Amino acid sequence: MRNATEVFGEWAENGKDEGMEKGHASSVNEILKFALKERTLINKSFNFLDLGCGNGWVVRKLINEPLCNIAHGVDGAKQMISNAKKRGEEEHYIHSDISDYQPSTRFDLVHSMEVMYYLSDPLSVIKKIEDSWLNSDGRLIIGIDLYYENEDSHSWEAKVNTPMLMLKESEWSDLFKQAGFIGVESWRVNKTQDWSGTLVVTGKKA
């Protein structure tokens, strides 16, 4: 099987990153609507990190939010980071293996879309985010399309020929709780008759 960053690097070179942006936009907008409503109620400037930022479209979206102080994006595919840097000048993009990444600053909101199930040990990354990436009361919020209850996703690993971790909705929530997050919630957005929807899981740093 191929490494996920190798696959995503090829997709970036072939322009498929734009298709990913369009395909995920609706779910991400719903996820960010929830997270930004909380930031508005807090009414304090915040630092934002997009984990697995692709071509940087979410970072560019967040940097325009009035309360956003800094917006960073990190991705393991060098070609994705190259595309991100070509599309934006103000933002800060980092090429790094997500499992090894250690930010130089702390964040109030960490977002990730369609990334966590590619990690060999997502619990260790989720725990690092809770332990040392987030400020007090900071939030991690993730979106996942590949999960056990979404039968359409069961064939994706074989189709892409890349390792993917298949977990149940309750198991993703348990990972957040094991990592120390509080107020853990999960729900699905953009669910239709033919689609189980994007699974959203979130929690706050204790």
N, C-alpha and C positions, 0 to 999 in steps of 0.2 A: 504494500500500500504506500501511497505517496504522502509526504508531509503536507499539512494544510497550507503552510506559508508558501510552499512551492506552487500549489494549485492556485492560490489567490494571487500570487505574483504573475502567473500566466494570464489570469483573468484581467488583471490591471493592464497588462501589455496589449491585450486584445480588446480593450474597451468594455469588458463586461462589468467593470466597477460601476459604470453609469446605470446599467441594468439593475444591479444590486441596490443602488440608491433609489431608483424608481420603485422597485419591488418592495422595499422595506419602509418607504416613506410614510405610508398610512399608519402602520403599526408604531413606528418611532414617534410620529406626531402625537399619537394617543398617550404613549409612555411619557413623553416630555410634557404634555399638557398636565398630567398628574404631578410630575416633579416640580414644574415651574409654578404651579398654583401654590405649592407649599413654600417655595422661595419667595413668592410675592407676599404671602402672609407673614413670613419672617421679616421681610423688608430690610434685608441686609445684603451687601454685595457678597458674591459667592465665587468660588473657584470650581471649574468644571473639567472633568476628564472623560474623554471617550475612549474606551478600551476596545481596541480593534477598530480603529477609526476609518479604515478603508481610504477612500480618496478625500476624506476630511469634510464631507458635506454636513455632518451633524455639528462639528466644531465651528464651521462657518456660520451655521444657523444660530448657535448659542452665543457667539461673540457679539451678536447684534442685540441680545437681550439687555435691557437697561441696567439690570443688577449684576450682570456677569462681569467679574473682575478679570479673570484669565480663563482661557479655554485651551486645553491641551489635547492632543490626540496621539495615541501610540498604536503601532501596528507591527506585526512580525514580518510582513511582506515588504521588502525594500521598494518594489515597484509601486505599491500602494502609497507609500510615503512620498515617493517621487511625484506621483500624480497629485497628491494633496498639496505639496509645496508649490506646484505649478499653478494651482487654482486659488491660492490665498497667500497673502503676505503678512498679515497681522498675527496669524495664529502660530502656535508652536507645535510642531509635529516631531515625534521621536520614533526612530526605527529601533525596535527592541523586541526580543522574545518576551511575550507577555508573562511567562512563568518566571523569568529572571528580572523583570523590570522593577526598579525601585525609584520612585519619583523623588525629585529634589524639593518638592513642596507638598503641602497637604491640600486636600480638596474637600468641598462641601457636598458635591454631587458627582458620583461616578456612574456612568452609563455604559452599557454594553449591549449590542444587538447582534445576535447570531454568531457568538464567539465562544461562549463558555463550554459548549459540548465538544469543541475541538481540543480542549485542554486535557492532558493526560491525568492531571490531578487538580480539578477545579476547586476542591475544598481548600487546598493550600493557598491558592490565589485569593479566594474569597476571604480567607482568614487574614491574609496580609493586608487586604483592603481595609478590613475592620480594625486590625491592630495598628497600622502605621500609615495608611494612605489618607484616611478620612479625619477631618476635624471633628470635634465633639458635636453630636447631633447630626453628623453628615449622613448622607443616604447613598446606598448602592441600589441601582435599579437595572434589571436586565430583561431582554426580550429573547425568547427562544422559540423557534419553529419546529425543531426536532425534539420531540418528547414522546413518551410511550403512548399517551392517549391520542396523539395525532397519528393515525394509521398511515396517512399519506407519506409521512416522513420515514417510515420503516425501511424503505428501499434506498434511501439517499446515500448511505455509506457505500453500498455496492456500486451505485451509479457513479459516484465521484471518485471512488477508490481511495478514500481517505478515512482514517479512523475517526469515529464519532461516538460519543458517550450517550447511550440511550437510558434516560432516567424517567421515572414517573413525576408528575407534578408535585406530589407530596415529598418525593425524595429531594427535589431541588429546594423546596422550602426547608427541609431538614438540614441541608448543607449550610444554609444561611444561619440557622439556629445553632448548629454545631460550631460555626465560626464566631459566635458571640453576638450576632445581630439581634435586636429587639424589634417588636412590632412587625414581625415578618408577615407579609401578605402575598397572595398570588391570585391572579385572575387572567382572563383571556380577552384579547381585543381583536376586532375585525373577524369575529366568528360568523360563518355563514352555514347554510344547509350542507354545503359540500366541503367545508374547511373548518377544522377544529379551532382555528384562530392562533394568534401568537400568544404564547404563555409569557406572562409578566410576573417576575418575582422581585420583591423589594424588602428592604429592612433598614433600620437606622443603627448607627453606632451607639453603643450604650454610654 
